[in-house]
């Protein structure tokens, strides 16, 4: 219960931080709400993406497999997501580099990671964009905070429409 509460508070904080910096925009005509990437995990060649939808308490989980991203499962309880992806909880207090999202853009594939320099201070986070090609990764950009990423060409990896 304590873990669930802590994650809900953290997710709410991240959501407020990202959406408070953005001007209100009308929803797209097709009705798909904006989501924010909060966690990703690679299992084999598949990527599991956890994304928090605006004004929603339970994140959506997707699987990216063979170049296609599709919904993975519908969860009704945050505890179920944390049980299936336990790394999500440890990544919040870790100083290790953690995968948070992926992006396919213009025939290029990118992995976006974050690394906290101080696990108690979210402001001291470095976000790194890697290009993945033929199983090799190379650093494309490094950003000192989430606000720099939001002004970059890689912002679609964090804020997904």
Beta strands, then each sheet from edge to edge (+ up, - down):
strand 1: 35-43
strand 2: 46-53
strand 3: 60-65
strand 4: 68-73
strand 5: 98-105
strand 6: 108-116
strand 7: 125-133
strand 8: 136-143
strand 9: 159-160
sheet 1: 4+ 3- 2+ 1- 9+
sheet 2: 5+ 6- 7+ 8-
end
